[in-house]
């Protein structure tokens, strides 16, 4: 009797399970779930919000044009609060609870590095629009099979700015001011130092700070005493703005150069327009680029959000386009097929550049150098791959 009851109970449970499965399949038949793990609150929330704007615009346009392979893309968004542990939690939720087939994000390198193992373990493609740390896609010589990026990597930025310091600014010596709490900043510092020395330059000193520091006068006073011809500051906009402001206040007038983490309108709020004169940074694109694709993107972004896009918006948009293209070419929403399609991306025209994904899951693409003049970004140089 007990065996019969047990068999009936198991049978009933299986029936419920099968019905639930059929119901879920039917309900989701016309949509493809894609996750976004983004910094929507916390100290780099401006990056996350703007990247998300770009992603949402790309998805909206694709859906309005009939979707992808006859299906609509549904974004499932998780806020990682600009914290590495929360980025991992968000990735876990998106994959195990929301059942997404791919994830866009996180935005900053430290958060990507924290969360990527979850994607790897679950065999779900992760495509970061903006994580530039080299170890995101390759660590200890091994390529992460399910991890990709649509932005260039830190060694390229370090090389670009080392060459710019040597060739354009004619600097013979430099000081590096690094954010010791950021993998992004440390990686860029290493690549800049190696290339600047290779160019015959001398690093006369290094100083460090931490994210959320407010007073930088002590290390800046040490830097001033070193009398550098240029300061390399690879960091994010809030700290960059405060450091530049305080540097100028104590009489440091030499060029201060950096990388794409500078690119946010709020850097002017923190530094002041005049303080930012004689500063330069590498970036992924310029709104002053004459390419008609750039103008078309800017027009669409302004129409959607009533605001000028930052580079984060452009990179979010491009990441969305890259994933959409991969899903189309895969002809499927199966994660493994999407992964294979991402690997096979060749000469895909995005907004910021023509892109080919290399063997290390990094894009081969161009870069630009931006100069700040009276609080406004001006196009300085374009660097082709």
Secondary structure, DSSP 4 states (H G I P E B T S, - for coil): -HHHHHHHHHHHHHHHHHHHHHHHHHHTTTEEEEEEEE--SSTTHHHHHHHHHHHHHHHHHHHHTT-BTTBEEEEEEEE-TT-HHHHHHHHHIIIIIS--SEEEE-SSHHHHHHHHHHHHHHT-EEEESS---GGGTEETTEE-TTEEESS--HHHHHHHHHHIIIIIS--SEEEEEEETT-HHHHHHHHHHHHHHHHTT-EEEEEEEE-TT----HHHHHHHHHHT-SEEE----HHHHHHHHHHHHHTT--SEEEE-GGG-STHHHHHH-TTTTTTEEEEES--TT---HHHHHHHHHHHHHHSS---HHHHHHHHHHHHHHHHHHHHTS--HHHHHHHHHT--SEE-SS-EEEE-TTS-EE--EEEEEEETTEEEEEEEE--
